[in-house]
Amino acid sequence: MPATEKFTPSQKANAVLWYGICGDTNVVQNKFKAVYGYAGEKPEVPSANEIIGWYKNFRHMGFVDVQDAVIHEEATGEHGPIDEHHYSKIENVVSNVLNKLNTWFLDGPKIRTFHPNHMELITLDLEDIEERRKFAQDQLDHIHKWSPILKSMWFTGETKFYIDGRVEGNNLVYTANRKTDDSVNWPHNVVRQYQPSQEPHITVWAAMNAGLIIGPYFFDGEISPESYKEILEKFVHELLRVTTSIEHPIFIHDDSKVHANADVTSYIEQQFPHHWIGTGSTYAAWPHHSSDLSPINFFLWGYIKSRVYKTRFNFGDLEELKQRILLAFKKITLDLLEESVEEYKTRLERVHKTRGDLVDATIYGREVDFDHLNAWSMYAWPYV
C-alpha cells in the first residue's frame, strides 16, 4: 500500500458496506474502531467525508476509489460507466446488493434527517396505512428493477411560511418537538388540538430532483386550481430548458385538494403522459395524508424553515420573509439534493418493513410519552 494511503482496500470496502446498511457515519466510525483496534490500540478512523466519498464512488462506478476504476480499465480494457447504460448497470447491481444487506437487519437502514424540525401529520386514517404500504412496495419494485429512475423523479409541493415562524403544508405542520424514530404504536400523550393559524403568511412552491431545484415560486393569496396551474406552466417551461429530449421526467405531487382538480390533472397528464404520481394518475397515486414520504417535505421545507427563522426579523414584514426564503434556497447544495432523494428510497423501505407506519413523524398534538416508552435501539450492535 502506498505511503500516502491511510486505509487498506479492505477497510474502505467494509466502511462502504457498513454505511450502506446504516447510513450513519458515526456508527461506521465506531464499528471501524471495534474491528481494527488491536490490543487496545486506537486505529486511525476515516472522516465522515471520506466514508461518504467512498460510498458515492461505489454507487456511481462500482469501485471505492477512482484510481481503482482506472487500474481496472487499464488491466481489462473495460471502460468505466461513461454513459447512461453503463451507469444503469452499475447502479442496479449496487442497489440490489445494498437492498439485500438492509433486509438482514430488523429495522433496515437508519433514517437520515436534514434539519432540527419535526414533522407532525394533522390526520392519518387506518385505510391510509395500507395505501402507504402498497405504494412503498410498488415504488421499490420500480426502483430495484431500474435504480436510475430515482434521478428522473421531480418532487414538487407548496407550503405556507407564517410571519410567527410556523410552517405548514398539506396535512403537515413542522414543530420543534423532540424527534422520534417512527412507530405509531409507541405510547403518546395528546397535548393539543390543531388550529389553523390566522397570522400573515407566504405560500411557496418548488420542485426538486437529485441534481436541481426549480423555484421557488410565490403565490399571491391562497392557492387555487387556477394559480396552481399557472405555476405548473412555469415549471414545465423551465423543465424543458434544463432537460433533454431523451429524458423522461416523472412529476410527483401529493394528494391535496388543489392537486386533485380535474383541470390540473388533465394538464399534468398532457405534459407527463403516464409519467406522474398523484391523485388521478394512471401511473401511481400518492398515498393519502402521507406528506412525510416526500423529500420536498422531510428535507426541503424543514431545511428552509431552519434557515429562515434562525434570527428574528420585523414582525409582519412579509417582504423580508420572502427575501429570507430566497436566500435560504441559495444555500442548498448538490450533496443535499442527492442524499435527500436517496433517502426517499430508504423511507419507502421503512414504510414497507413496518407495513405502513409513519416515518420520522407523529400525529399532530400527540407527543411520545417517554416515561412509558421502553424501546431498544434501532441498532443493537455492541459498538453503537
Disulfide bonds with the S-S distance in Angstrom:
none
